[in-house]
Amino acid sequence: MSFLTKRTIQKLAVLHAISRWRKGAYGMLRLQKTLFFADEGSADQKWRVFTFKRWKLGQYSDEVADSLNGLQAAGRISTSFDGPSQRIEGNASITAKAQIRGLFRRYFAEWDAALGASFQKWAYLTNDQILTKAHDDPTYKQSQYGEIIAESGLADFVDFENLSESTAESLTDLVDPSLDRTLRSRLHKASKTNRIAEDWRSLYFHDEPAA
């Protein structure tokens, strides 16, 4: 088995969603709603990718915003203004896109199908239409400002059966700086190590031997 961190999966999910727009996602609002209703439409909560809360403009995830910042730092997205809104485009090779698509189709099948349905519903609405529909949704109407309305079920480290180490490394390298990846790998190994109890009193406060 090979593992990916939760943050790596989230960045890959954002990049995967952005790639559905032929010329990039047109604005943060549209991307946030598309990803929220993909998570909500996924029946298996264990594989829901992001945590969302009720916010000023509807359902919002800090993790989606953080993923975008991480992708920009890694050079995997570029932004430009097309009229009044920002267009977000992914920068990944055909091979990389195929690897990402394969990951979500194989291990996140329900989420990936829900993403497709959400994209059809939300991807090309106007901002006014998005806000109206988002505010009419029960997740908004039945919650308070700042309240968590959907929570990710992913562990900090997710092991994937039959995912090759080379593919896992390639996907990680795509969106994570190498130092960050190395530290996460070491942390993952440390978390798997059995803890050995130490008698710190005898180690640091032992009696001096008699002369």
KEROKOL-581502 format. One record per residue: residue number from 1; residue in one letter; x, y, z of N, C-alpha, C, CB in turn. Coordinates in pm, 1 decimal. Glycine has a CB too. Layout:
! residues N
R    k  r       npx       npy       npz      capx      capy      capz       cpx       cpy       cpz      cbpx      cbpy      cbpz
R  NUM  A         X         Y         Z         X         Y         Z         X         Y         Z         X         Y         Z
...
This chain:
! residues 211
R    k  r       npx       npy       npz      capx      capy      capz       cpx       cpy       cpz      cbpx      cbpy      cbpz
R    1  M      83.7    -119.4       0.0       0.0       0.0       0.0      87.8     125.2       0.0     -95.0       0.1     122.2
R    2  S      38.3     232.2     -59.3     105.3     361.9     -58.9      10.0     464.0      -0.1     150.6     403.5    -202.4
R    3  F      65.4     568.5      58.5     -19.9     666.2     125.6      -8.0     804.5      61.7      15.5     673.9     273.9
R    4  L    -114.9     882.1      80.2    -116.3    1024.5      48.3    -169.9    1097.1     170.7    -203.2    1055.1     -79.9
R    5  T    -120.9    1215.9     195.6    -173.5    1292.4     307.8    -307.1    1354.9     270.2     -73.6    1401.1     351.4
R    6  K    -382.7    1388.8     371.6    -512.5    1453.3     349.8    -496.1    1581.7     269.4    -581.3    1483.4     484.3
R    7  R    -396.9    1662.9     304.8    -376.8    1790.0     235.1    -339.3    1767.8      88.4    -268.0    1872.2     305.1
R    8  T    -260.9    1664.2      61.8    -227.0    1633.0     -77.2    -351.9    1593.6    -154.8    -122.3    1520.1     -83.7
R    9  I    -436.5    1508.9     -95.4    -560.3    1466.9    -161.3    -649.2    1587.0    -189.0    -635.4    1364.1     -75.4
R   10  Q    -658.9    1678.4     -93.9    -743.0    1797.0    -111.7    -692.2    1883.4    -227.5    -747.2    1879.5      18.1
R   11  K    -561.0    1901.7    -235.4    -506.7    1981.1    -346.3    -528.8    1911.9    -479.7    -357.5    2007.2    -325.4
R   12  L    -513.1    1780.2    -481.3    -539.5    1705.1    -604.5    -686.9    1714.8    -643.0    -498.7    1557.2    -587.6
R   13  A    -776.6    1712.0    -543.4    -920.0    1722.1    -571.1    -955.0    1858.1    -631.8   -1001.0    1699.4    -442.4
R   14  V    -895.1    1963.5    -579.9    -919.9    2097.3    -635.7    -868.5    2104.0    -779.1    -852.1    2207.1    -548.7
R   15  L    -748.2    2052.6    -801.2    -691.7    2053.1    -936.8    -777.0    1969.0   -1031.0    -546.8    2000.5    -935.5
R   16  H    -826.8    1856.7    -981.5    -913.9    1769.1   -1059.9   -1043.1    1841.3   -1098.0    -946.0    1640.6    -981.2
R   17  A   -1100.1    1915.5   -1003.8   -1224.2    1989.3   -1031.2   -1199.7    2101.0   -1132.4   -1282.3    2047.9    -900.6
R   18  I   -1091.5    2175.4   -1114.6   -1060.6    2287.1   -1205.1   -1044.9    2237.7   -1348.4    -932.3    2359.6   -1160.0
R   19  S    -990.0    2116.4   -1365.1    -964.6    2064.4   -1499.7   -1092.9    2037.0   -1576.6    -882.5    1937.6   -1491.6
R   20  R   -1208.2    2033.7   -1508.4   -1335.1    2009.6   -1577.2   -1379.1    2130.9   -1659.6   -1443.6    1973.8   -1475.9
R   21  W   -1338.1    2249.7   -1619.4   -1369.9    2367.8   -1698.7   -1272.7    2376.5   -1815.5   -1364.2    2496.8   -1612.2
R   22  R   -1324.5    2396.4   -1931.3   -1240.4    2396.9   -2051.8   -1137.5    2508.6   -2047.2   -1326.7    2411.3   -2177.0
R   23  K   -1173.4    2622.8   -1990.1   -1081.7    2736.4   -1980.9   -1058.8    2779.5   -1836.3   -1135.6    2853.8   -2061.7
R   24  G   -1074.0    2685.0   -1743.8   -1051.5    2716.1   -1603.8   -1179.8    2753.1   -1531.0    -952.2    2828.0   -1591.7
R   25  A   -1174.9    2742.3   -1398.5   -1291.4    2776.1   -1315.5   -1308.0    2927.4   -1310.6   -1276.4    2718.2   -1171.7
R   26  Y   -1429.6    2972.2   -1333.6   -1455.9    3115.5   -1339.8   -1499.9    3164.4   -1202.0   -1563.8    3147.6   -1446.9
R   27  G   -1399.9    3186.5   -1114.4   -1428.1    3245.1    -984.2   -1433.7    3145.6    -870.4   -1555.5    3317.8    -990.0
R   28  M   -1391.9    3191.7    -751.9   -1390.5    3109.8    -630.5   -1530.7    3063.4    -590.9   -1327.8    3188.0    -515.6
R   29  L   -1631.0    3149.6    -605.4   -1767.1    3115.3    -564.8   -1814.8    2990.2    -636.9   -1862.5    3232.0    -592.6
R   30  R   -1794.4    2986.1    -765.7   -1839.8    2872.2    -847.4   -1764.7    2744.4    -809.2   -1819.9    2902.2    -998.1
R   31  L   -1634.2    2756.4    -785.9   -1553.6    2640.4    -748.2   -1594.4    2587.2    -611.5   -1404.9    2676.5    -748.1
R   32  Q   -1614.5    2676.9    -515.1   -1655.1    2634.8    -381.1   -1787.6    2558.0    -384.3   -1667.4    2756.7    -288.8
R   33  K   -1884.7    2609.6    -456.3   -2016.0    2544.9    -458.9   -2010.5    2410.8    -532.3   -2119.2    2636.8    -525.5
R   34  T   -1933.3    2404.4    -639.3   -1920.3    2278.4    -712.4   -1860.0    2170.6    -624.0   -1834.6    2297.4    -837.9
R   35  L   -1757.8    2207.0    -546.1   -1694.2    2109.9    -456.9   -1782.9    2075.8    -337.3   -1560.1    2163.7    -408.0
R   36  F   -1856.8    2174.0    -286.1   -1945.1    2144.5    -172.8   -2051.0    2042.4    -210.8   -2011.9    2272.4    -122.2
R   37  F   -2117.4    2063.4    -323.6   -2225.4    1972.2    -360.2   -2172.2    1838.6    -412.9   -2315.0    2037.2    -464.9
R   38  A   -2044.6    1833.2    -449.9   -1982.0    1703.3    -476.9   -1967.8    1625.6    -347.5   -1843.9    1721.1    -544.6
R   39  D   -1921.7    1692.6    -241.5   -1909.8    1627.0    -111.2   -2046.5    1585.9     -57.6   -1840.0    1719.6     -11.0
R   40  E   -2143.4    1675.1     -68.4   -2276.8    1645.2     -16.7   -2341.1    1530.2     -94.3   -2366.1    1770.1     -23.5
R   41  G   -2310.6    1520.6    -221.8   -2370.1    1416.2    -304.7   -2302.5    1281.3    -291.7   -2367.4    1458.1    -446.7
R   42  S   -2188.9    1277.7    -220.0   -2117.9    1151.3    -200.0   -2179.0    1076.5     -82.7   -1966.9    1175.7    -176.2
R   43  A   -2228.8     956.7    -106.3   -2299.6     882.7      -2.5   -2206.5     833.9     107.9   -2372.1     765.2     -63.6
R   44  D   -2081.6     804.2      73.7   -1986.9     750.5     171.1   -1913.6     866.6     238.4   -1885.9     652.8     103.2
R   45  Q   -1953.7     900.9     359.4   -1897.0    1016.2     429.2   -1748.0     998.4     455.5   -1970.3    1039.2     560.6
R   46  K   -1702.2     875.1     467.0   -1560.1     848.5     491.0   -1473.2     909.7     382.9   -1534.6     698.6     499.1
R   47  W   -1525.9     918.3     261.0   -1447.5     966.3     149.3   -1482.5    1109.6     109.3   -1466.1     875.0      32.3
R   48  R   -1556.5    1179.3     194.0   -1579.2    1320.9     167.0   -1449.6    1397.1     188.6   -1691.9    1377.7     257.0
R   49  V   -1420.0    1490.7     101.7   -1284.4    1545.0      94.6   -1263.9    1670.8     179.0   -1250.3    1575.4     -48.0
R   50  F   -1365.2    1757.0     188.3   -1347.0    1887.6     251.9   -1446.0    1909.8     366.3   -1362.0    1998.7     148.4
R   51  T   -1409.3    1999.2     455.3   -1499.5    2047.0     559.7   -1552.2    2184.4     518.8   -1427.3    2053.5     698.7
R   52  F   -1684.4    2201.7     526.5   -1748.6    2327.2     487.5   -1825.1    2387.9     604.1   -1842.8    2304.7     369.1
R   53  K   -1839.4    2517.9     602.2   -1919.5    2589.2     701.6   -2010.9    2688.2     630.2   -1828.6    2662.4     805.1
R   54  R   -2110.7    2735.0     703.3   -2196.3    2840.0     648.0   -2121.5    2971.9     657.4   -2333.7    2847.7     723.1
R   55  W   -2115.8    3043.0     544.4   -2041.4    3168.0     539.1   -2123.6    3273.2     467.0   -1905.5    3148.3     469.5
R   56  K   -2067.4    3389.2     449.5   -2141.9    3501.8     393.7   -2204.7    3469.2     258.5   -2051.0    3621.7     379.7
R   57  L   -2127.9    3402.0     173.4   -2176.2    3372.9      38.7   -2221.0    3227.6      23.8   -2067.9    3403.9     -62.9
R   58  G   -2264.7    3169.9     134.6   -2314.4    3032.4     128.0   -2216.8    2934.8     188.5   -2343.2    2993.3     -15.0
R   59  Q   -2206.7    2816.4     129.1   -2124.0    2707.9     179.5   -1978.1    2735.6     139.3   -2173.1    2569.0     124.2
R   60  Y   -1889.7    2733.8     240.0   -1750.6    2775.4     216.2   -1655.6    2683.4     291.5   -1728.5    2923.0     259.8
R   61  S   -1539.8    2654.0     229.9   -1438.4    2570.1     292.7   -1304.5    2641.5     297.7   -1424.6    2437.8     218.2
R   62  D   -1249.5    2656.0     418.9   -1113.3    2708.2     432.6   -1014.0    2613.7     366.7   -1077.1    2728.7     581.3
R   63  E   -1044.9    2482.9     366.6    -953.1    2384.8     308.2    -943.0    2399.9     156.2    -998.4    2243.0     343.4
R   64  V   -1052.2    2437.1      91.2   -1046.1    2463.8     -52.5    -958.1    2586.0     -78.3   -1188.5    2485.6    -110.9
R   65  A    -977.8    2691.8       1.5    -896.7    2812.5     -13.6    -749.2    2783.2      12.8    -946.5    2922.4      81.2
R   66  D    -720.3    2705.5     117.8    -581.6    2669.3     148.9    -521.0    2585.3      36.5    -574.4    2592.4     282.5
R   67  S    -600.9    2496.7     -20.9    -552.7    2413.6    -131.6    -517.1    2498.9    -252.4    -658.0    2309.3    -170.3
R   68  L    -598.5    2598.5    -280.3    -568.1    2689.3    -391.2    -437.4    2763.8    -366.2    -682.9    2789.6    -411.8
R   69  N    -416.3    2809.4    -242.8    -290.8    2877.4    -209.9    -172.0    2783.8    -228.7    -294.2    2930.0     -65.5
R   70  G    -188.5    2657.5    -183.4     -81.9    2559.8    -198.8     -53.1    2528.5    -344.6    -117.1    2433.2    -125.8
R   71  L    -157.8    2516.5    -424.5    -140.1    2488.8    -567.8     -72.0    2605.8    -639.0    -276.1    2459.2    -633.8
R   72  Q    -106.3    2727.0    -597.8     -42.3    2843.3    -658.8     105.2    2848.2    -622.1    -112.3    2972.8    -615.1
R   73  A     138.0    2817.5    -495.4     277.3    2815.9    -451.1     357.7    2709.5    -525.5     284.8    2791.5    -299.9
R   74  A     291.5    2598.6    -560.1     357.9    2489.3    -631.6     359.3    2511.8    -783.0     289.0    2357.1    -600.1
R   75  G     299.0    2620.3    -828.4     295.3    2650.8    -971.2     196.8    2568.7   -1049.8     428.7    2632.2   -1029.1
R   76  R      94.0    2512.8    -980.3      -0.9    2425.3   -1047.8    -129.7    2494.3   -1090.4     -34.1    2311.1    -959.4
R   77  I    -148.1    2618.2   -1051.6    -260.3    2695.8   -1102.7    -211.3    2835.5   -1137.6    -376.4    2701.8    -999.5
R   78  S    -281.8    2897.4   -1227.0    -256.7    3037.7   -1259.9    -390.8    3110.2   -1260.7    -183.1    3052.4   -1398.5
R   79  T    -388.7    3236.6   -1228.3    -512.8    3314.1   -1222.3    -502.5    3437.5   -1311.5    -544.2    3355.6   -1076.9
R   80  S    -614.4    3474.7   -1366.3    -622.2    3595.6   -1447.7    -763.4    3650.7   -1436.9    -584.0    3567.1   -1596.7
R   81  F    -776.3    3778.3   -1462.0    -908.7    3839.8   -1453.8    -970.6    3844.0   -1593.1    -900.3    3983.0   -1392.7
R   82  D   -1088.6    3786.9   -1601.6   -1164.1    3782.0   -1725.9   -1296.1    3853.4   -1698.2   -1186.5    3632.7   -1776.2
R   83  G   -1299.3    3982.8   -1722.9   -1415.5    4061.3   -1684.0   -1410.0    4087.9   -1535.5   -1546.3    3989.8   -1721.7
R   84  P   -1523.0    4081.3   -1466.4   -1526.7    4116.6   -1324.8   -1479.3    4005.8   -1231.0   -1665.1    4155.4   -1287.8
R   85  S   -1457.5    3886.2   -1282.3   -1423.8    3774.8   -1195.2   -1288.4    3715.4   -1231.8   -1531.9    3667.5   -1202.2
R   86  Q   -1237.0    3633.3   -1141.2   -1107.0    3571.2   -1157.9   -1121.2    3433.5   -1220.3   -1034.6    3561.8   -1024.1
R   87  R   -1041.0    3407.0   -1321.5   -1041.1    3275.2   -1384.6    -921.9    3195.6   -1330.3   -1034.8    3287.0   -1541.5
R   88  I    -949.1    3074.1   -1284.1    -846.3    2988.7   -1223.5    -821.6    2870.0   -1316.4    -889.5    2940.1   -1080.1
R   89  E    -699.8    2860.1   -1366.6    -665.5    2754.0   -1460.5    -560.4    2661.9   -1400.7    -615.5    2812.9   -1592.9
R   90  G    -572.6    2532.4   -1428.9    -475.7    2435.1   -1380.9    -357.1    2423.1   -1474.4    -541.1    2300.3   -1363.5
R   91  N    -239.5    2399.4   -1416.6    -117.1    2379.4   -1494.3     -61.4    2240.4   -1463.2     -11.1    2490.5   -1462.5
R   92  A    -102.9    2142.7   -1540.5     -55.1    2006.1   -1522.0     -48.4    1938.1   -1658.0    -147.1    1926.6   -1424.2
R   93  S      46.2    1847.2   -1671.6      63.2    1776.0   -1797.9     -53.5    1679.8   -1821.2     197.2    1699.4   -1799.2
R   94  I     -64.8    1632.1   -1944.1    -168.0    1533.7   -1976.8    -150.3    1408.0   -1892.8    -164.1    1498.6   -2126.6
R   95  T     -24.2    1366.7   -1873.5       4.8    1248.2   -1792.1     -38.6    1268.7   -1648.0     153.9    1214.7   -1797.4
R   96  A      -6.8    1385.5   -1593.1     -43.9    1415.9   -1454.1    -195.6    1419.2   -1438.3      16.9    1550.7   -1409.7
R   97  K    -265.0    1480.8   -1531.8    -411.2    1485.9   -1525.7    -470.9    1345.1   -1529.2    -466.8    1570.0   -1642.1
R   98  A    -410.5    1258.3   -1611.0    -459.6    1120.4   -1620.3    -438.2    1046.8   -1488.1    -388.7    1045.3   -1735.2
R   99  Q    -325.5    1071.5   -1420.2    -299.6    1008.4   -1290.6    -399.6    1056.1   -1185.1    -156.0    1038.2   -1244.6
R  100  I    -426.1    1185.7   -1185.5    -522.8    1241.3   -1089.5    -662.0    1184.8   -1116.2    -525.4    1396.3   -1097.5
R  101  R    -700.1    1183.7   -1242.6    -831.3    1131.1   -1280.2    -843.3     984.0   -1239.7    -854.8    1147.1   -1432.4
R  102  G    -736.3     907.7   -1259.5    -736.6     766.7   -1222.2    -750.1     746.7   -1072.1    -610.6     700.1   -1271.1
R  103  L    -683.5     832.5    -992.8    -693.0     822.7    -847.3    -836.4     839.3    -800.4    -604.1     927.1    -780.8
R  104  F    -904.6     942.8    -850.9   -1040.2     971.0    -802.5   -1142.9     873.0    -859.1   -1080.0    1113.7    -838.8
R  105  R   -1123.5     828.0    -979.3   -1217.7     730.4   -1034.4   -1204.7     595.0    -965.6   -1195.4     714.5   -1184.7
R  106  R   -1083.6     561.7    -922.4   -1060.3     430.2    -862.8   -1093.2     426.5    -713.8    -916.3     389.1    -883.7
R  107  Y   -1050.1     528.9    -640.5   -1062.1     525.1    -494.7   -1172.2     616.2    -439.5    -930.6     563.4    -432.9
R  108  F   -1216.0     711.9    -519.6   -1321.0     805.6    -476.4   -1434.5     803.5    -577.7   -1264.6     950.5    -460.2
R  109  A   -1477.7     684.3    -615.5   -1572.7     670.5    -726.3   -1702.9     746.4    -701.7   -1603.4     524.1    -750.0
R  110  E   -1758.9     734.1    -579.9   -1884.8     803.0    -550.5   -1866.1     953.9    -551.3   -1940.4     758.0    -415.1
R  111  W   -1756.4     999.5    -491.1   -1728.4    1142.9    -488.9   -1707.3    1196.1    -630.7   -1604.8    1172.2    -402.2
R  112  D   -1635.4    1119.9    -712.3   -1606.7    1163.2    -848.8   -1734.5    1172.1    -931.6   -1507.6    1067.5    -915.3
R  113  A   -1824.3    1074.8    -911.7   -1953.3    1079.5    -981.7   -2034.9    1199.5    -934.7   -2032.6     948.8    -958.9
R  114  A   -2031.1    1226.0    -802.6   -2103.2    1341.4    -748.1   -2043.5    1472.5    -798.2   -2101.1    1338.2    -594.8
R  115  L   -1912.0    1474.9    -818.4   -1847.9    1593.9    -874.1   -1899.1    1621.3   -1015.0   -1694.8    1577.4    -875.3
R  116  G   -1913.5    1515.2   -1093.0   -1966.1    1532.8   -1228.5   -2107.0    1588.3   -1228.0   -1963.5    1401.6   -1303.1
R  117  A   -2191.3    1536.7   -1137.6   -2329.3    1585.6   -1127.6   -2332.4    1729.7   -1078.2   -2411.7    1495.9   -1033.7
R  118  S   -2247.1    1760.9    -980.8   -2241.0    1896.7    -927.6   -2192.5    1995.1   -1033.2   -2149.8    1901.8    -805.3
R  119  F   -2094.6    1951.2   -1111.3   -2042.3    2036.6   -1218.5   -2152.5    2070.8   -1318.4   -1924.7    1967.2   -1290.8
R  120  Q   -2230.7    1972.1   -1357.2   -2339.2    1997.3   -1451.8   -2439.1    2098.6   -1396.6   -2410.7    1866.9   -1486.0
R  121  K   -2459.3    2097.6   -1265.4   -2560.3    2183.3   -1203.3   -2510.1    2324.4   -1175.8   -2607.5    2121.3   -1074.8
R  122  W   -2381.2    2337.6   -1137.7   -2332.2    2464.8   -1085.5   -2227.2    2535.2   -1170.8   -2276.5    2442.8    -951.8
R  123  A   -2161.3    2463.1   -1259.3   -2039.0    2514.6   -1321.5   -2057.3    2641.5   -1404.4   -1980.8    2409.5   -1407.9
R  124  Y   -2173.5    2659.8   -1465.4   -2189.3    2773.2   -1556.6   -2306.8    2864.0   -1520.4   -2207.0    2722.6   -1697.3
R  125  L   -2350.0    2858.1   -1395.4   -2450.7    2953.2   -1348.9   -2386.8    3090.9   -1327.8   -2516.8    2903.1   -1217.6
R  126  T   -2469.7    3193.8   -1331.8   -2419.5    3327.1   -1296.2   -2401.9    3333.7   -1144.4   -2517.0    3440.2   -1346.3
R  127  N   -2325.9    3431.1   -1096.5   -2305.8    3446.4    -952.0   -2438.2    3468.6    -878.5   -2210.8    3563.3    -924.0
R  128  D   -2527.3    3546.1    -938.0   -2658.0    3570.4    -875.0   -2736.9    3440.8    -863.1   -2738.7    3674.1    -955.5
R  129  Q   -2734.5    3358.3    -967.0   -2804.3    3230.6    -963.6   -2743.5    3137.6    -858.0   -2800.1    3164.3   -1101.9
R  130  I   -2610.8    3136.7    -849.6   -2541.8    3052.7    -751.6   -2580.8    3093.3    -609.6   -2388.9    3062.3    -769.9
R  131  L   -2579.2    3222.5    -581.8   -2611.8    3270.1    -447.6   -2756.4    3237.6    -409.8   -2588.0    3420.4    -438.0
R  132  T   -2847.8    3255.2    -503.7   -2988.6    3226.0    -476.2   -3008.1    3078.6    -443.7   -3076.2    3265.5    -595.6
R  133  K   -2949.9    2990.8    -526.7   -2965.4    2847.3    -505.7   -2893.1    2801.3    -378.6   -2912.6    2770.3    -627.2
R  134  A   -2777.0    2857.9    -353.1   -2700.4    2819.4    -233.9   -2772.5    2859.5    -106.2   -2561.4    2882.8    -237.1
R  135  H   -2832.8    2977.9    -106.3   -2903.9    3026.3      12.5   -3036.6    2954.0      32.9   -2928.3    3176.4       1.6
R  136  D   -3089.5    2896.6     -72.9   -3214.4    2820.7     -60.5   -3191.6    2676.7     -13.7   -3287.4    2819.7    -193.6
R  137  D   -3066.2    2631.1     -15.9   -3037.2    2493.4      21.4   -3052.7    2475.2     172.3   -2895.3    2453.9     -23.4
R  138  P   -3106.6    2360.3     217.0   -3125.5    2336.5     360.7   -2997.5    2348.9     443.2   -3183.7    2200.0     381.2
R  139  T   -2883.0    2316.3     383.9   -2757.6    2326.8     459.1   -2728.3    2470.6     498.4   -2641.6    2270.9     377.2
R  140  Y   -2782.0    2566.0     422.4   -2764.8    2707.7     456.5   -2879.2    2756.3     544.6   -2756.3    2793.5     328.8
R  141  K   -3001.5    2722.6     507.6   -3119.6    2774.0     578.9   -3130.8    2718.6     720.1   -3245.9    2740.7     501.7
R  142  Q   -3078.1    2600.1     742.5   -3093.8    2535.2     872.5   -2966.3    2540.0     957.0   -3136.1    2391.4     852.9
R  143  S   -2878.3    2636.4     929.9   -2754.3    2648.1    1006.2   -2728.8    2793.2    1042.8   -2635.7    2591.4     926.7
R  144  Q   -2635.0    2812.5    1134.0   -2597.1    2946.1    1177.7   -2466.3    2987.1    1111.9   -2584.7    2951.9    1330.8
R  145  Y   -2443.5    3117.2    1108.6   -2320.2    3170.5    1050.4   -2197.1    3109.6    1118.8   -2317.2    3324.7    1062.3
R  146  G   -2105.3    3054.9    1040.0   -1983.6    2995.4    1093.2   -1997.3    2850.0    1135.2   -1937.5    3074.2    1208.5
R  147  E   -2117.8    2795.9    1132.5   -2141.2    2657.6    1175.6   -2090.0    2558.3    1071.2   -2291.1    2634.0    1201.6
R  148  I   -2026.6    2450.4    1119.4   -1983.2    2344.3    1028.4   -2106.7    2271.9     974.8   -1886.7    2244.2    1100.4
R  149  I   -2117.2    2263.8     843.4   -2234.5    2200.5     783.2   -2199.8    2070.9     709.5   -2301.6    2297.3     687.4
R  150  A   -2071.4    2047.9     686.4   -2026.7    1922.9     624.2   -1881.5    1902.5     664.6   -2042.9    1926.0     466.5
R  151  E   -1848.7    1779.7     703.8   -1714.8    1754.6     756.3   -1646.0    1643.8     678.3   -1721.2    1718.3     904.7
R  152  S   -1519.3    1665.6     647.8   -1440.9    1564.6     577.2   -1423.6    1440.9     664.4   -1303.4    1621.1     536.2
R  153  G   -1428.3    1324.9     600.7   -1406.3    1200.2     673.4   -1266.7    1144.4     653.3   -1507.4    1097.8     631.2
R  154  L   -1180.2    1216.7     582.6   -1046.4    1165.9     553.6    -956.2    1170.9     676.4    -983.6    1245.3     440.1
R  155  A    -873.8    1066.9     691.4    -770.9    1067.4     794.5    -655.4    1156.0     747.3    -721.6     922.2     825.7
R  156  D    -565.6    1188.9     840.2    -450.3    1272.3     803.1    -361.3    1202.0     701.2    -368.2    1308.5     927.6
R  157  F    -354.2    1068.9     710.9    -280.2     987.8     615.2    -373.7     878.0     565.1    -150.1     927.3     679.4
R  158  V    -383.8     864.9     432.8    -475.1     765.7     374.5    -392.7     665.3     294.6    -583.7     834.3     283.5
R  159  D    -401.9     538.0     333.4    -334.0     430.8     261.0    -423.9     379.8     149.2    -295.2     315.3     356.7
R  160  F    -366.7     363.4      31.5    -442.7     319.0     -85.2    -390.0     183.0    -130.5    -433.6     423.3    -201.0
R  161  E    -475.1      83.5    -123.1    -436.5     -50.4    -165.0    -414.1     -54.4    -315.8    -543.4    -152.9    -123.8
R  162  N    -303.1    -115.8    -354.8    -266.3    -134.4    -496.2    -230.9      -4.1    -568.3    -379.7    -201.8    -569.4
R  163  L    -208.9     104.2    -494.3    -154.8     225.7    -555.0      -3.1     215.4    -547.9    -207.5     356.2    -482.7
R  164  S      63.8     222.8    -661.9     208.6     204.6    -662.9     277.9     321.0    -592.9     260.1     190.8    -806.9
R  165  E     394.4     291.3    -536.2     470.8     394.7    -468.0     513.2     504.1    -566.1     593.9     333.7    -399.4
R  166  S     544.2     465.2    -688.3     586.9     564.4    -786.9     473.1     660.7    -821.6     637.4     494.7    -913.9
R  167  T     349.5     608.6    -831.5     234.8     695.1    -859.1     207.7     787.3    -742.1     110.4     611.9    -890.1
R  168  A     212.8     733.2    -619.6     190.6     814.7    -500.4     295.2     925.1    -490.3     193.3     727.4    -374.3
R  169  E     419.6     890.6    -519.4     527.3     990.4    -513.6     509.0    1095.5    -622.0     664.9     923.0    -528.3
R  170  S     468.8    1051.7    -741.5     447.1    1145.0    -851.5     334.6    1243.7    -820.4     415.4    1068.7    -979.5
R  171  L     224.8    1193.4    -764.0     111.7    1279.2    -728.4     149.3    1376.8    -618.2      -7.8    1194.8    -684.6
R  172  T     227.2    1328.9    -520.5     269.9    1415.8    -411.1     363.0    1524.0    -462.2     338.8    1334.6    -301.3
R  173  D     460.0    1485.3    -544.7     554.6    1582.3    -600.1     483.8    1688.5    -683.4     659.3    1511.2    -685.1
R  174  L     372.0    1650.0    -743.8     299.6    1742.1    -830.9     248.7    1863.8    -755.3     183.7    1670.9    -897.3
R  175  V     203.7    1844.2    -630.9     136.0    1953.9    -560.2     204.0    1997.8    -431.2      -3.6    1913.5    -529.0
R  176  D     304.3    1922.1    -383.6     368.5    1954.4    -256.4     515.4    1987.7    -275.1     353.8    1838.8    -158.7
R  177  P     563.5    2092.4    -210.2     708.2    2118.6    -209.8     782.6    1999.7    -151.2     740.9    2247.0    -129.6
R  178  S     904.6    1972.4    -199.1     977.1    1852.2    -158.6    1004.5    1847.6      -9.3    1107.0    1843.0    -233.5
R  179  L    1036.9    1960.9      53.2    1064.1    1961.2     196.2     939.1    1923.3     274.1    1115.3    2098.3     241.1
R  180  D     826.3    1980.0     233.7     700.1    1949.6     299.9     668.5    1801.7     285.8     586.0    2034.9     242.0
R  181  R     692.2    1745.8     167.9     665.9    1604.0     143.8     754.1    1516.1     231.8     688.2    1569.7      -3.8
R  182  T     883.0    1551.9     244.4     975.4    1473.6     325.9     934.6    1473.6     472.2    1116.8    1527.2     311.8
R  183  L     897.4    1589.7     523.4     856.4    1599.8     662.7     730.3    1517.9     688.8     833.2    1745.9     700.8
R  184  R     636.2    1521.6     595.3     512.4    1446.8     612.7     539.6    1296.3     609.3     410.9    1485.5     504.0
R  185  S     631.4    1254.8     523.2     665.0    1114.0     514.5     726.5    1065.1     645.6     760.9    1089.2     397.8
R  186  R     814.7    1145.0     700.4     877.5    1106.4     827.6     775.8    1103.6     940.7     991.5    1202.7     862.5
R  187  L     683.8    1200.0     939.5     580.7    1202.6    1042.2     491.4    1079.9    1032.6     497.0    1329.5    1030.6
R  188  H     460.3    1039.6     909.8     377.5     921.1     889.6     447.1     796.7     943.1     344.3     903.3     741.1
R  189  K     578.0     783.4     915.8     652.3     668.0     965.6     657.8     669.1    1117.4     793.9     666.1     907.6
R  190  A     677.1     787.6    1175.0     682.9     798.2    1320.7     549.9     758.9    1384.2     720.7     940.6    1362.3
R  191  S     439.5     793.4    1316.7     307.9     762.2    1372.4     280.8     612.3    1373.3     199.2     833.7    1293.5
R  192  K     354.1     536.4    1289.8     336.5     391.5    1282.6     427.9     316.8    1379.5     362.1     343.5    1141.3
R  193  T     521.1     388.9    1443.5     618.5     326.2    1532.2     559.3     305.8    1671.2     746.0     411.0    1540.5
R  194  N     579.5     187.4    1726.3     533.0     161.3    1862.3     609.5     246.6    1961.6     547.7      12.9    1897.4
R  195  R     537.3     306.8    2051.9     601.5     389.6    2152.5     665.5     302.8    2260.1     500.4     486.3    2214.7
R  196  I     786.2     340.3    2298.5     858.3     268.4    2402.6     862.6     356.3    2526.0    1001.9     229.3    2356.2
R  197  A     808.4     304.4    2635.9     806.6     382.8    2758.6     947.9     399.1    2812.9     716.0     317.0    2863.7
R  198  E     979.3     519.5    2860.1    1109.5     546.5    2918.0    1093.3     593.4    3061.4    1185.4     650.8    2835.2
R  199  D    1181.4     545.9    3145.9    1182.3     591.2    3284.1    1266.1     717.3    3290.1    1237.4     481.4    3380.7
R  200  W    1200.1     833.1    3267.8    1275.7     958.0    3260.6    1336.5     997.7    3393.8    1187.1    1068.8    3211.3
R  201  R    1280.6     948.0    3505.1    1339.2     978.5    3636.3    1478.8     916.1    3649.9    1246.9     927.5    3749.7
R  202  S    1488.1     788.2    3609.1    1618.0     721.4    3620.3    1718.0     774.4    3518.8    1601.6     571.3    3602.6
R  203  L    1665.7     824.4    3403.3    1755.3     876.5    3300.9    1818.1    1009.6    3341.3    1680.6     892.8    3170.5
R  204  Y    1738.6    1095.7    3404.7    1785.5    1231.4    3431.7    1807.9    1264.8    3576.9    1690.4    1326.7    3377.2
R  205  F    1758.0    1180.7    3667.6    1771.0    1211.2    3808.6    1823.9    1091.3    3888.1    1637.2    1256.1    3864.3
R  206  H    1905.7    1007.7    3822.6    1958.1     890.5    3891.0    2063.1     933.1    3993.9    2018.2     790.5    3789.5
R  207  D    2080.4     848.8    4093.6    2178.6     878.0    4197.2    2319.9     862.2    4142.9    2157.7     786.9    4318.6
R  208  E    2409.4     949.4    4186.1    2548.8     938.1    4146.3    2609.5     813.8    4212.9    2628.3    1067.0    4184.6
R  209  P    2696.7     742.3    4145.0    2760.0     624.7    4205.3    2846.6     664.1    4323.7    2844.1     549.7    4101.7
R  210  A    2851.6     578.4    4423.2    2933.2     607.2    4541.6    3080.8     609.3    4506.8    2907.1     504.1    4651.5
R  211  A    3158.7     698.7    4571.2    3302.7     709.4    4544.3    3376.3     590.3    4601.4    3359.8     839.3    4602.8
